[in-house]
Amino acid sequence: MSVQVPYWTIQIKRGVDFGATMIFRSDGSEFSFDSASLIINPMNGGQVEWSEGNGKFTNTALGEYTIAVESTETSAYSWSFANWRLDVVRDGEPNPSFMTGKVYVS
């Protein structure tokens, strides 16, 4: 199995809804995870989690995940920079930090 993992910098406008779609493929075929959570660790704030459990990172189709964060939450982000990681479980195997990147809030 080969997985191409691009680097992604998330850019959020404070006080505005944020949305994005992530698609996961291996050898040309889409795949989904048993579970997945996008964890954000601000440099000067508390950890933020986007997951299916809180409705912010949802598996909408095979291999397709939608991020939806409302403006009320982005308004509350007092930080401007963070690192993020995607923690996943696939075929029963945990893979913390499957992807990583940076988040900027302006």
DRENZALO-228028 format. One line per field, with one value per atom (N, C-alpha, C, O, CB): residue number from 1; residue in one letter; atom name; x, y, z. Coordinates in nm, 3 decimals, always signed. Each point is the difference from the previous one (the first is absolute). Glycine has a CB too. Example, Ala and Ser with C-alpha at 12.3 -4.5 7.8 and 13.67 -1.06 7.14 Angstrom:
# DRENZALO-228028
num: c(1 / 1 / 1 / 1 / 1 / 2 / 2 / 2 / 2 / 2)
residuo: c(A / A / A / A / A / S / S / S / S / S)
atomo: c(N / CA / C / O / CB / N / CA / C / O / CB)
c1: c(+1.319 / -0.089 / +0.090 / +0.104 / -0.293 / +0.154 / +0.082 / -0.077 / +0.051 / +0.067)
c2: c(-0.569 / +0.119 / +0.120 / -0.002 / -0.115 / +0.222 / +0.119 / +0.109 / +0.111 / -0.174)
c3: c(+0.780 / +0.000 / +0.000 / +0.066 / +0.059 / -0.197 / +0.006 / +0.073 / +0.017 / -0.232)
This chain:
# DRENZALO-228028
num: c(1 / 1 / 1 / 1 / 1 / 2 / 2 / 2 / 2 / 2 / 3 / 3 / 3 / 3 / 3 / 4 / 4 / 4 / 4 / 4 / 5 / 5 / 5 / 5 / 5 / 6 / 6 / 6 / 6 / 6 / 7 / 7 / 7 / 7 / 7 / 8 / 8 / 8 / 8 / 8 / 9 / 9 / 9 / 9 / 9 / 10 / 10 / 10 / 10 / 10 / 11 / 11 / 11 / 11 / 11 / 12 / 12 / 12 / 12 / 12 / 13 / 13 / 13 / 13 / 13 / 14 / 14 / 14 / 14 / 14 / 15 / 15 / 15 / 15 / 15 / 16 / 16 / 16 / 16 / 16 / 17 / 17 / 17 / 17 / 17 / 18 / 18 / 18 / 18 / 18 / 19 / 19 / 19 / 19 / 19 / 20 / 20 / 20 / 20 / 20 / 21 / 21 / 21 / 21 / 21 / 22 / 22 / 22 / 22 / 22 / 23 / 23 / 23 / 23 / 23 / 24 / 24 / 24 / 24 / 24 / 25 / 25 / 25 / 25 / 25 / 26 / 26 / 26 / 26 / 26 / 27 / 27 / 27 / 27 / 27 / 28 / 28 / 28 / 28 / 28 / 29 / 29 / 29 / 29 / 29 / 30 / 30 / 30 / 30 / 30 / 31 / 31 / 31 / 31 / 31 / 32 / 32 / 32 / 32 / 32 / 33 / 33 / 33 / 33 / 33 / 34 / 34 / 34 / 34 / 34 / 35 / 35 / 35 / 35 / 35 / 36 / 36 / 36 / 36 / 36 / 37 / 37 / 37 / 37 / 37 / 38 / 38 / 38 / 38 / 38 / 39 / 39 / 39 / 39 / 39 / 40 / 40 / 40 / 40 / 40 / 41 / 41 / 41 / 41 / 41 / 42 / 42 / 42 / 42 / 42 / 43 / 43 / 43 / 43 / 43 / 44 / 44 / 44 / 44 / 44 / 45 / 45 / 45 / 45 / 45 / 46 / 46 / 46 / 46 / 46 / 47 / 47 / 47 / 47 / 47 / 48 / 48 / 48 / 48 / 48 / 49 / 49 / 49 / 49 / 49 / 50 / 50 / 50 / 50 / 50 / 51 / 51 / 51 / 51 / 51 / 52 / 52 / 52 / 52 / 52 / 53 / 53 / 53 / 53 / 53 / 54 / 54 / 54 / 54 / 54 / 55 / 55 / 55 / 55 / 55 / 56 / 56 / 56 / 56 / 56 / 57 / 57 / 57 / 57 / 57 / 58 / 58 / 58 / 58 / 58 / 59 / 59 / 59 / 59 / 59 / 60 / 60 / 60 / 60 / 60 / 61 / 61 / 61 / 61 / 61 / 62 / 62 / 62 / 62 / 62 / 63 / 63 / 63 / 63 / 63 / 64 / 64 / 64 / 64 / 64 / 65 / 65 / 65 / 65 / 65 / 66 / 66 / 66 / 66 / 66 / 67 / 67 / 67 / 67 / 67 / 68 / 68 / 68 / 68 / 68 / 69 / 69 / 69 / 69 / 69 / 70 / 70 / 70 / 70 / 70 / 71 / 71 / 71 / 71 / 71 / 72 / 72 / 72 / 72 / 72 / 73 / 73 / 73 / 73 / 73 / 74 / 74 / 74 / 74 / 74 / 75 / 75 / 75 / 75 / 75 / 76 / 76 / 76 / 76 / 76 / 77 / 77 / 77 / 77 / 77 / 78 / 78 / 78 / 78 / 78 / 79 / 79 / 79 / 79 / 79 / 80 / 80 / 80 / 80 / 80 / 81 / 81 / 81 / 81 / 81 / 82 / 82 / 82 / 82 / 82 / 83 / 83 / 83 / 83 / 83 / 84 / 84 / 84 / 84 / 84 / 85 / 85 / 85 / 85 / 85 / 86 / 86 / 86 / 86 / 86 / 87 / 87 / 87 / 87 / 87 / 88 / 88 / 88 / 88 / 88 / 89 / 89 / 89 / 89 / 89 / 90 / 90 / 90 / 90 / 90 / 91 / 91 / 91 / 91 / 91 / 92 / 92 / 92 / 92 / 92 / 93 / 93 / 93 / 93 / 93 / 94 / 94 / 94 / 94 / 94 / 95 / 95 / 95 / 95 / 95 / 96 / 96 / 96 / 96 / 96 / 97 / 97 / 97 / 97 / 97 / 98 / 98 / 98 / 98 / 98 / 99 / 99 / 99 / 99 / 99 / 100 / 100 / 100 / 100 / 100 / 101 / 101 / 101 / 101 / 101 / 102 / 102 / 102 / 102 / 102 / 103 / 103 / 103 / 103 / 103 / 104 / 104 / 104 / 104 / 104 / 105 / 105 / 105 / 105 / 105 / 106 / 106 / 106 / 106 / 106)
residuo: c(M / M / M / M / M / S / S / S / S / S / V / V / V / V / V / Q / Q / Q / Q / Q / V / V / V / V / V / P / P / P / P / P / Y / Y / Y / Y / Y / W / W / W / W / W / T / T / T / T / T / I / I / I / I / I / Q / Q / Q / Q / Q / I / I / I / I / I / K / K / K / K / K / R / R / R / R / R / G / G / G / G / G / V / V / V / V / V / D / D / D / D / D / F / F / F / F / F / G / G / G / G / G / A / A / A / A / A / T / T / T / T / T / M / M / M / M / M / I / I / I / I / I / F / F / F / F / F / R / R / R / R / R / S / S / S / S / S / D / D / D / D / D / G / G / G / G / G / S / S / S / S / S / E / E / E / E / E / F / F / F / F / F / S / S / S / S / S / F / F / F / F / F / D / D / D / D / D / S / S / S / S / S / A / A / A / A / A / S / S / S / S / S / L / L / L / L / L / I / I / I / I / I / I / I / I / I / I / N / N / N / N / N / P / P / P / P / P / M / M / M / M / M / N / N / N / N / N / G / G / G / G / G / G / G / G / G / G / Q / Q / Q / Q / Q / V / V / V / V / V / E / E / E / E / E / W / W / W / W / W / S / S / S / S / S / E / E / E / E / E / G / G / G / G / G / N / N / N / N / N / G / G / G / G / G / K / K / K / K / K / F / F / F / F / F / T / T / T / T / T / N / N / N / N / N / T / T / T / T / T / A / A / A / A / A / L / L / L / L / L / G / G / G / G / G / E / E / E / E / E / Y / Y / Y / Y / Y / T / T / T / T / T / I / I / I / I / I / A / A / A / A / A / V / V / V / V / V / E / E / E / E / E / S / S / S / S / S / T / T / T / T / T / E / E / E / E / E / T / T / T / T / T / S / S / S / S / S / A / A / A / A / A / Y / Y / Y / Y / Y / S / S / S / S / S / W / W / W / W / W / S / S / S / S / S / F / F / F / F / F / A / A / A / A / A / N / N / N / N / N / W / W / W / W / W / R / R / R / R / R / L / L / L / L / L / D / D / D / D / D / V / V / V / V / V / V / V / V / V / V / R / R / R / R / R / D / D / D / D / D / G / G / G / G / G / E / E / E / E / E / P / P / P / P / P / N / N / N / N / N / P / P / P / P / P / S / S / S / S / S / F / F / F / F / F / M / M / M / M / M / T / T / T / T / T / G / G / G / G / G / K / K / K / K / K / V / V / V / V / V / Y / Y / Y / Y / Y / V / V / V / V / V / S / S / S / S / S)
atomo: c(N / CA / C / O / CB / N / CA / C / O / CB / N / CA / C / O / CB / N / CA / C / O / CB / N / CA / C / O / CB / N / CA / C / O / CB / N / CA / C / O / CB / N / CA / C / O / CB / N / CA / C / O / CB / N / CA / C / O / CB / N / CA / C / O / CB / N / CA / C / O / CB / N / CA / C / O / CB / N / CA / C / O / CB / N / CA / C / O / CB / N / CA / C / O / CB / N / CA / C / O / CB / N / CA / C / O / CB / N / CA / C / O / CB / N / CA / C / O / CB / N / CA / C / O / CB / N / CA / C / O / CB / N / CA / C / O / CB / N / CA / C / O / CB / N / CA / C / O / CB / N / CA / C / O / CB / N / CA / C / O / CB / N / CA / C / O / CB / N / CA / C / O / CB / N / CA / C / O / CB / N / CA / C / O / CB / N / CA / C / O / CB / N / CA / C / O / CB / N / CA / C / O / CB / N / CA / C / O / CB / N / CA / C / O / CB / N / CA / C / O / CB / N / CA / C / O / CB / N / CA / C / O / CB / N / CA / C / O / CB / N / CA / C / O / CB / N / CA / C / O / CB / N / CA / C / O / CB / N / CA / C / O / CB / N / CA / C / O / CB / N / CA / C / O / CB / N / CA / C / O / CB / N / CA / C / O / CB / N / CA / C / O / CB / N / CA / C / O / CB / N / CA / C / O / CB / N / CA / C / O / CB / N / CA / C / O / CB / N / CA / C / O / CB / N / CA / C / O / CB / N / CA / C / O / CB / N / CA / C / O / CB / N / CA / C / O / CB / N / CA / C / O / CB / N / CA / C / O / CB / N / CA / C / O / CB / N / CA / C / O / CB / N / CA / C / O / CB / N / CA / C / O / CB / N / CA / C / O / CB / N / CA / C / O / CB / N / CA / C / O / CB / N / CA / C / O / CB / N / CA / C / O / CB / N / CA / C / O / CB / N / CA / C / O / CB / N / CA / C / O / CB / N / CA / C / O / CB / N / CA / C / O / CB / N / CA / C / O / CB / N / CA / C / O / CB / N / CA / C / O / CB / N / CA / C / O / CB / N / CA / C / O / CB / N / CA / C / O / CB / N / CA / C / O / CB / N / CA / C / O / CB / N / CA / C / O / CB / N / CA / C / O / CB / N / CA / C / O / CB / N / CA / C / O / CB / N / CA / C / O / CB / N / CA / C / O / CB / N / CA / C / O / CB / N / CA / C / O / CB / N / CA / C / O / CB / N / CA / C / O / CB / N / CA / C / O / CB / N / CA / C / O / CB / N / CA / C / O / CB / N / CA / C / O / CB / N / CA / C / O / CB / N / CA / C / O / CB / N / CA / C / O / CB / N / CA / C / O / CB / N / CA / C / O / CB / N / CA / C / O / CB / N / CA / C / O / CB / N / CA / C / O / CB / N / CA / C / O / CB / N / CA / C / O / CB)
c1: c(+0.084 / -0.084 / +0.089 / +0.092 / -0.277 / +0.156 / +0.072 / -0.100 / -0.110 / +0.284 / -0.134 / -0.088 / +0.078 / +0.104 / -0.235 / +0.083 / +0.062 / -0.066 / -0.121 / +0.172 / +0.028 / -0.052 / +0.052 / +0.116 / -0.129 / -0.073 / +0.044 / +0.003 / -0.071 / -0.023 / +0.175 / +0.004 / -0.107 / -0.017 / +0.267 / -0.322 / -0.109 / +0.007 / +0.005 / -0.148 / +0.143 / -0.010 / -0.144 / -0.052 / +0.296 / -0.307 / -0.139 / +0.000 / +0.071 / -0.144 / -0.008 / -0.012 / -0.146 / -0.090 / +0.285 / -0.216 / -0.134 / -0.014 / +0.090 / -0.104 / -0.100 / -0.032 / -0.084 / -0.106 / +0.113 / +0.041 / -0.070 / -0.140 / -0.016 / +0.235 / -0.320 / -0.138 / -0.072 / -0.111 / +0.182 / -0.009 / -0.059 / -0.007 / +0.090 / +0.000 / -0.198 / -0.009 / +0.121 / +0.045 / -0.298 / +0.307 / +0.110 / -0.045 / -0.058 / +0.230 / -0.145 / -0.034 / +0.104 / +0.062 / -0.304 / +0.261 / +0.095 / -0.034 / -0.071 / +0.253 / -0.131 / -0.018 / +0.137 / +0.086 / -0.312 / +0.244 / +0.123 / -0.038 / -0.097 / +0.208 / -0.036 / -0.026 / +0.125 / +0.112 / -0.276 / +0.141 / +0.109 / -0.005 / -0.103 / +0.102 / +0.115 / +0.011 / +0.129 / +0.100 / -0.233 / +0.127 / +0.119 / -0.004 / -0.098 / +0.108 / +0.095 / +0.008 / -0.122 / -0.050 / +0.184 / -0.182 / -0.110 / -0.139 / -0.099 / +0.251 / -0.162 / -0.130 / -0.020 / +0.091 / -0.085 / -0.127 / -0.031 / -0.007 / -0.035 / -0.091 / +0.160 / -0.013 / -0.042 / +0.028 / +0.147 / -0.243 / -0.042 / +0.069 / +0.061 / -0.284 / +0.213 / +0.060 / -0.108 / -0.117 / +0.301 / -0.142 / -0.093 / -0.042 / -0.116 / +0.222 / -0.010 / -0.026 / +0.110 / +0.111 / -0.229 / +0.085 / +0.097 / -0.035 / -0.117 / +0.158 / +0.061 / -0.016 / +0.112 / +0.117 / -0.230 / +0.077 / +0.099 / +0.022 / -0.091 / +0.022 / +0.190 / +0.035 / +0.084 / +0.100 / -0.106 / -0.036 / +0.071 / +0.060 / -0.069 / -0.086 / +0.285 / +0.071 / +0.053 / +0.109 / -0.047 / -0.139 / +0.046 / +0.124 / +0.022 / -0.258 / +0.316 / +0.119 / -0.036 / +0.075 / +0.051 / -0.240 / -0.040 / -0.149 / -0.072 / +0.255 / -0.227 / -0.140 / -0.023 / +0.092 / -0.159 / -0.056 / -0.035 / -0.019 / -0.033 / -0.073 / +0.126 / -0.014 / -0.142 / -0.097 / +0.277 / -0.190 / -0.129 / -0.007 / +0.099 / -0.107 / -0.109 / -0.018 / -0.117 / -0.109 / +0.205 / -0.072 / -0.108 / -0.015 / +0.096 / -0.051 / -0.164 / -0.021 / -0.143 / -0.084 / +0.258 / -0.201 / -0.138 / -0.087 / -0.118 / +0.198 / -0.021 / -0.075 / -0.056 / -0.109 / +0.252 / -0.072 / -0.051 / -0.052 / -0.036 / +0.196 / -0.163 / -0.059 / +0.085 / -0.049 / -0.162 / +0.338 / +0.085 / +0.090 / +0.056 / -0.060 / +0.020 / +0.082 / -0.075 / +0.012 / +0.210 / -0.300 / -0.090 / +0.034 / +0.041 / -0.218 / +0.158 / +0.020 / -0.129 / -0.099 / +0.266 / -0.165 / -0.121 / -0.015 / -0.110 / +0.124 / +0.093 / -0.001 / +0.130 / +0.089 / -0.235 / +0.157 / +0.122 / +0.121 / +0.012 / -0.141 / +0.216 / +0.122 / -0.015 / +0.099 / -0.026 / -0.195 / -0.025 / -0.041 / -0.092 / +0.024 / +0.139 / -0.027 / -0.025 / +0.074 / +0.069 / -0.245 / -0.037 / +0.028 / -0.038 / -0.138 / +0.241 / +0.024 / -0.101 / -0.013 / +0.262 / -0.319 / -0.098 / +0.008 / -0.037 / -0.115 / +0.202 / +0.014 / -0.074 / +0.027 / +0.199 / -0.319 / -0.085 / +0.073 / +0.098 / -0.296 / +0.148 / +0.060 / +0.003 / +0.090 / -0.170 / -0.017 / +0.001 / +0.124 / +0.054 / -0.305 / +0.297 / +0.122 / +0.125 / +0.089 / -0.205 / +0.122 / +0.120 / +0.013 / +0.112 / -0.130 / -0.093 / +0.004 / +0.068 / +0.065 / -0.274 / +0.194 / +0.055 / +0.149 / +0.063 / -0.289 / +0.281 / +0.142 / +0.080 / +0.001 / -0.042 / +0.107 / +0.079 / +0.144 / +0.078 / -0.224 / +0.180 / +0.136 / +0.008 / -0.102 / +0.137 / +0.086 / +0.017 / +0.083 / +0.003 / -0.022 / +0.087 / +0.083 / -0.010 / -0.004 / +0.161 / -0.161 / -0.005 / +0.059 / +0.016 / -0.221 / +0.235 / +0.034 / -0.119 / -0.070 / +0.321 / -0.274 / -0.108 / +0.056 / +0.105 / -0.276 / +0.096 / +0.033 / -0.131 / -0.101 / +0.322 / -0.216 / -0.116 / +0.030 / +0.085 / -0.147 / -0.009 / +0.014 / -0.107 / -0.118 / +0.211 / -0.053 / -0.095 / +0.015 / +0.103 / -0.100 / -0.107 / +0.004 / -0.050 / -0.108 / +0.071 / +0.117 / -0.038 / +0.024 / +0.109 / -0.053 / -0.158 / +0.008 / +0.045 / +0.077 / -0.025 / -0.103 / +0.029 / +0.136 / +0.031 / -0.177 / +0.226 / +0.135 / +0.004 / -0.027 / +0.125 / -0.063 / +0.012 / +0.121 / +0.105 / -0.215 / +0.092 / +0.109 / -0.007 / -0.057 / +0.054 / +0.063 / +0.000 / +0.088 / +0.104 / -0.142 / -0.004 / +0.074 / +0.013 / +0.106 / +0.019 / -0.232 / -0.003 / +0.035 / +0.069 / -0.243 / +0.125 / +0.034 / +0.024 / -0.052 / -0.085 / +0.217 / +0.023 / +0.006 / +0.015 / +0.111 / -0.138 / +0.010 / -0.009 / +0.014 / -0.112 / +0.073 / -0.010 / -0.137 / -0.066 / +0.315 / -0.291 / -0.126 / +0.029 / +0.069 / -0.204 / +0.082 / +0.009 / -0.142 / -0.087 / +0.310 / -0.244 / -0.129 / +0.026 / +0.086 / -0.180 / +0.017 / +0.018 / -0.134 / -0.006 / +0.211)
c2: c(-0.117 / +0.117 / +0.123 / +0.011 / -0.134 / +0.216 / +0.128 / +0.111 / +0.003 / -0.090 / +0.177 / +0.111 / +0.129 / +0.020 / -0.162 / +0.228 / +0.131 / +0.095 / +0.020 / -0.063 / +0.101 / +0.086 / +0.141 / +0.030 / -0.223 / +0.280 / +0.138 / +0.078 / -0.034 / +0.026 / +0.110 / +0.090 / +0.106 / +0.050 / -0.090 / +0.075 / +0.096 / +0.101 / -0.037 / -0.136 / +0.301 / +0.107 / +0.049 / +0.044 / +0.024 / -0.076 / +0.043 / +0.149 / +0.046 / -0.276 / +0.306 / +0.144 / +0.031 / -0.023 / +0.074 / +0.002 / +0.029 / +0.149 / +0.065 / -0.291 / +0.281 / +0.140 / +0.000 / -0.062 / +0.132 / -0.001 / +0.008 / +0.058 / +0.101 / -0.072 / -0.093 / +0.048 / -0.040 / +0.047 / +0.140 / -0.274 / -0.045 / -0.152 / -0.065 / +0.268 / -0.261 / -0.145 / -0.052 / +0.062 / -0.052 / -0.125 / -0.063 / -0.137 / -0.078 / +0.203 / -0.154 / -0.130 / -0.045 / +0.082 / -0.034 / -0.179 / -0.057 / -0.147 / -0.059 / +0.224 / -0.223 / -0.142 / -0.064 / +0.054 / -0.014 / -0.155 / -0.078 / -0.133 / -0.063 / +0.175 / -0.155 / -0.127 / -0.088 / +0.045 / +0.063 / -0.232 / -0.093 / -0.113 / -0.065 / +0.121 / -0.078 / -0.104 / -0.079 / +0.053 / +0.087 / -0.265 / -0.085 / -0.080 / -0.069 / +0.056 / +0.021 / -0.070 / +0.029 / -0.088 / -0.093 / +0.305 / +0.044 / -0.030 / +0.039 / -0.069 / -0.037 / -0.033 / +0.075 / +0.010 / -0.237 / +0.280 / +0.071 / -0.099 / -0.117 / +0.294 / -0.130 / -0.081 / +0.089 / +0.120 / -0.283 / +0.103 / +0.070 / -0.062 / -0.106 / +0.164 / +0.011 / -0.045 / -0.056 / +0.033 / +0.138 / -0.256 / -0.046 / +0.119 / +0.012 / -0.242 / +0.318 / +0.125 / +0.099 / -0.038 / -0.084 / +0.250 / +0.105 / +0.125 / +0.036 / -0.131 / +0.161 / +0.127 / +0.093 / -0.039 / -0.076 / +0.238 / +0.102 / +0.078 / +0.064 / -0.047 / -0.024 / +0.062 / +0.124 / -0.005 / -0.220 / +0.338 / +0.127 / +0.040 / +0.005 / +0.067 / -0.042 / +0.041 / +0.142 / +0.019 / -0.259 / +0.339 / +0.140 / +0.024 / -0.065 / +0.137 / +0.025 / +0.036 / +0.067 / -0.009 / +0.034 / +0.042 / +0.072 / -0.017 / +0.098 / +0.069 / -0.292 / -0.026 / -0.148 / -0.081 / +0.279 / -0.232 / -0.138 / -0.080 / +0.055 / +0.018 / -0.203 / -0.090 / +0.002 / +0.010 / -0.155 / +0.136 / -0.002 / -0.134 / -0.044 / +0.301 / -0.320 / -0.125 / +0.011 / +0.043 / -0.172 / +0.091 / -0.013 / -0.148 / -0.065 / +0.295 / -0.285 / -0.143 / -0.029 / +0.090 / -0.135 / -0.081 / -0.037 / +0.017 / +0.035 / -0.198 / +0.138 / +0.011 / +0.139 / +0.013 / -0.189 / +0.280 / +0.136 / +0.061 / +0.118 / -0.091 / -0.109 / +0.045 / +0.093 / +0.059 / -0.086 / +0.040 / +0.095 / -0.066 / +0.069 / +0.075 / -0.276 / -0.075 / -0.129 / -0.098 / +0.198 / -0.099 / -0.112 / -0.073 / +0.061 / +0.061 / -0.253 / -0.086 / +0.003 / -0.063 / -0.088 / +0.226 / +0.022 / -0.097 / -0.016 / +0.252 / -0.302 / -0.101 / -0.078 / +0.040 / +0.103 / -0.253 / -0.079 / +0.087 / +0.054 / -0.260 / +0.219 / +0.078 / +0.150 / +0.073 / -0.254 / +0.229 / +0.145 / +0.044 / -0.055 / +0.049 / +0.107 / +0.056 / +0.150 / +0.070 / -0.249 / +0.225 / +0.141 / +0.064 / -0.053 / +0.007 / +0.161 / +0.080 / +0.114 / +0.070 / -0.130 / +0.080 / +0.109 / +0.059 / -0.065 / -0.044 / +0.232 / +0.068 / +0.133 / +0.081 / -0.192 / +0.133 / +0.119 / +0.125 / -0.006 / -0.139 / +0.258 / +0.130 / +0.027 / +0.068 / +0.016 / -0.138 / +0.021 / -0.062 / +0.053 / -0.052 / -0.113 / -0.062 / +0.075 / +0.026 / -0.247 / +0.256 / +0.069 / +0.138 / +0.050 / -0.172 / +0.182 / +0.128 / -0.015 / +0.092 / -0.021 / -0.189 / -0.025 / -0.036 / -0.005 / -0.069 / +0.048 / -0.032 / +0.127 / +0.095 / -0.278 / +0.184 / +0.117 / -0.010 / +0.094 / -0.068 / -0.139 / -0.025 / +0.026 / +0.005 / -0.176 / +0.187 / +0.027 / -0.106 / -0.004 / +0.245 / -0.328 / -0.104 / -0.129 / +0.001 / +0.174 / -0.286 / -0.132 / -0.104 / +0.023 / +0.042 / -0.181 / -0.118 / -0.094 / -0.006 / +0.032 / -0.102 / -0.097 / -0.137 / -0.011 / +0.190 / -0.282 / -0.136 / -0.076 / +0.029 / -0.024 / -0.101 / -0.085 / -0.136 / -0.074 / +0.199 / -0.159 / -0.131 / -0.092 / +0.035 / +0.069 / -0.219 / -0.092 / -0.142 / -0.036 / +0.180 / -0.223 / -0.144 / -0.057 / +0.035 / -0.027 / -0.099 / -0.063 / -0.150 / -0.044 / +0.254 / -0.287 / -0.147 / -0.040 / -0.094 / +0.077 / +0.091 / -0.030 / +0.047 / -0.016 / -0.175 / +0.249 / +0.044 / +0.152 / +0.075 / -0.269 / +0.241 / +0.144 / +0.057 / -0.063 / +0.036 / +0.147 / +0.070 / +0.147 / +0.083 / -0.245 / +0.195 / +0.140 / +0.082 / -0.047 / -0.022 / +0.188 / +0.093 / -0.054 / +0.012 / +0.069 / -0.139 / -0.048 / +0.113 / -0.021 / -0.149 / +0.289 / +0.123 / +0.108 / -0.007 / -0.058 / +0.164 / +0.115 / +0.127 / -0.005 / -0.140 / +0.257 / +0.128 / +0.114 / -0.017 / -0.085 / +0.219 / +0.122 / +0.062 / -0.023 / +0.061 / +0.041 / +0.075 / +0.145 / +0.032 / -0.233 / +0.289 / +0.144 / +0.055 / -0.032 / +0.049 / +0.067 / +0.067 / +0.150 / +0.053 / -0.244 / +0.258 / +0.146 / +0.070 / +0.123 / -0.157)
c3: c(+0.000 / +0.000 / +0.000 / +0.080 / +0.041 / -0.210 / +0.001 / +0.027 / -0.055 / -0.108 / +0.249 / +0.036 / -0.019 / +0.063 / +0.103 / -0.253 / -0.018 / +0.099 / -0.004 / -0.243 / +0.334 / +0.105 / -0.022 / +0.029 / +0.135 / -0.217 / -0.021 / +0.131 / +0.095 / -0.327 / +0.235 / +0.114 / -0.020 / -0.112 / +0.149 / +0.067 / -0.014 / +0.113 / +0.117 / -0.231 / +0.078 / +0.098 / +0.000 / -0.102 / +0.069 / +0.150 / +0.016 / +0.031 / +0.089 / -0.007 / -0.156 / +0.024 / +0.032 / -0.081 / -0.075 / +0.276 / +0.051 / +0.021 / +0.052 / +0.059 / -0.151 / +0.031 / +0.126 / +0.006 / -0.252 / +0.348 / +0.127 / -0.021 / -0.068 / +0.191 / -0.066 / -0.009 / -0.128 / -0.026 / +0.166 / -0.221 / -0.126 / +0.003 / +0.053 / -0.181 / +0.071 / -0.013 / -0.076 / -0.096 / +0.101 / +0.039 / -0.071 / -0.048 / +0.076 / +0.062 / -0.265 / -0.054 / -0.101 / -0.067 / +0.102 / -0.043 / -0.095 / -0.018 / +0.081 / -0.015 / -0.174 / -0.026 / -0.019 / -0.069 / -0.038 / +0.170 / -0.015 / -0.064 / +0.042 / +0.160 / -0.303 / -0.066 / +0.014 / -0.026 / -0.139 / +0.206 / +0.023 / -0.102 / -0.018 / +0.263 / -0.314 / -0.102 / +0.021 / +0.048 / -0.210 / +0.126 / -0.002 / -0.128 / -0.028 / +0.283 / -0.333 / -0.129 / -0.086 / -0.069 / +0.178 / -0.106 / -0.083 / +0.053 / -0.062 / -0.122 / +0.299 / +0.057 / +0.132 / +0.082 / -0.191 / +0.127 / +0.123 / +0.116 / -0.018 / -0.111 / +0.247 / +0.121 / +0.116 / +0.001 / -0.084 / +0.179 / +0.121 / +0.120 / -0.008 / -0.096 / +0.216 / +0.125 / +0.091 / -0.015 / -0.007 / +0.116 / +0.103 / +0.085 / +0.040 / -0.037 / +0.024 / +0.071 / -0.034 / -0.037 / +0.226 / -0.177 / -0.030 / +0.077 / +0.012 / -0.242 / +0.283 / +0.071 / -0.040 / -0.004 / +0.198 / -0.225 / -0.030 / +0.130 / +0.050 / -0.298 / +0.300 / +0.128 / -0.027 / -0.071 / +0.189 / -0.061 / -0.017 / +0.134 / +0.102 / -0.290 / +0.186 / +0.121 / -0.018 / -0.054 / +0.104 / -0.004 / -0.010 / +0.085 / +0.102 / -0.144 / -0.002 / +0.075 / +0.132 / +0.097 / -0.312 / +0.220 / +0.122 / +0.029 / +0.017 / -0.059 / +0.046 / +0.029 / +0.023 / -0.011 / -0.125 / +0.169 / +0.025 / -0.128 / -0.105 / +0.316 / -0.201 / -0.114 / -0.055 / +0.074 / +0.021 / -0.228 / -0.070 / -0.075 / -0.058 / +0.034 / +0.027 / -0.073 / -0.096 / +0.039 / +0.154 / -0.317 / -0.099 / -0.027 / -0.043 / -0.063 / +0.130 / -0.015 / -0.043 / -0.004 / +0.178 / -0.206 / -0.031 / +0.123 / -0.010 / -0.165 / +0.292 / +0.125 / +0.024 / +0.056 / +0.034 / -0.132 / +0.018 / -0.130 / -0.005 / +0.195 / -0.298 / -0.126 / -0.083 / -0.096 / +0.207 / -0.077 / -0.073 / -0.103 / -0.086 / +0.287 / -0.194 / -0.097 / -0.030 / +0.073 / +0.014 / -0.194 / -0.026 / -0.130 / -0.099 / +0.224 / -0.122 / -0.116 / -0.082 / +0.037 / +0.087 / -0.235 / -0.079 / -0.116 / -0.052 / +0.115 / -0.104 / -0.106 / +0.012 / +0.075 / -0.231 / +0.085 / +0.007 / -0.031 / -0.110 / +0.043 / +0.164 / -0.017 / +0.012 / -0.010 / -0.132 / +0.162 / +0.003 / +0.139 / +0.061 / -0.301 / +0.290 / +0.132 / -0.014 / -0.070 / +0.183 / -0.047 / -0.005 / +0.135 / +0.104 / -0.279 / +0.171 / +0.119 / -0.001 / -0.101 / +0.108 / +0.104 / +0.011 / +0.141 / +0.098 / -0.270 / +0.180 / +0.128 / -0.011 / -0.089 / +0.139 / +0.040 / -0.006 / +0.048 / +0.075 / -0.039 / -0.081 / +0.032 / +0.151 / +0.048 / -0.269 / +0.295 / +0.146 / +0.063 / +0.097 / -0.097 / -0.055 / +0.052 / -0.046 / +0.080 / -0.077 / -0.132 / -0.048 / +0.066 / +0.015 / -0.234 / +0.257 / +0.073 / +0.135 / +0.049 / -0.165 / +0.175 / +0.134 / -0.003 / +0.105 / -0.035 / -0.188 / -0.008 / +0.032 / -0.078 / -0.096 / +0.289 / +0.040 / -0.049 / +0.013 / +0.189 / -0.257 / -0.048 / -0.150 / -0.069 / +0.251 / -0.231 / -0.143 / -0.072 / -0.123 / +0.175 / +0.025 / -0.062 / +0.079 / +0.123 / -0.213 / +0.018 / +0.064 / -0.094 / -0.120 / +0.253 / -0.076 / -0.078 / +0.006 / +0.102 / -0.055 / -0.155 / +0.003 / -0.039 / -0.064 / +0.009 / +0.096 / -0.039 / -0.021 / +0.063 / +0.065 / -0.217 / -0.025 / +0.060 / -0.050 / -0.163 / +0.321 / +0.065 / -0.058 / +0.001 / +0.213 / -0.264 / -0.064 / +0.053 / +0.057 / -0.261 / +0.182 / +0.017 / -0.131 / -0.048 / +0.304 / -0.315 / -0.126 / +0.012 / +0.037 / -0.169 / +0.101 / +0.013 / +0.140 / +0.018 / -0.263 / +0.345 / +0.139 / +0.050 / +0.118 / -0.147 / -0.059 / +0.037 / +0.021 / -0.094 / -0.034 / +0.250 / +0.022 / -0.073 / -0.008 / +0.232 / -0.277 / -0.067 / +0.042 / -0.070 / -0.129 / +0.315 / +0.042 / -0.094 / -0.048 / +0.289 / -0.266 / -0.087 / -0.143 / -0.061 / +0.262 / -0.253 / -0.138 / -0.096 / -0.100 / +0.161 / -0.031 / -0.072 / +0.103 / +0.112 / -0.317 / +0.168 / +0.089 / -0.082 / -0.123 / +0.287 / -0.098 / -0.068 / +0.098 / +0.121 / -0.325 / +0.150 / +0.079 / -0.020 / -0.101 / +0.082 / +0.117 / -0.006 / +0.030 / +0.096 / -0.025 / -0.155 / +0.024 / +0.010 / -0.081 / -0.043 / +0.225 / +0.018 / -0.007 / +0.070 / +0.073 / -0.229 / -0.012 / +0.007 / -0.009 / -0.130)
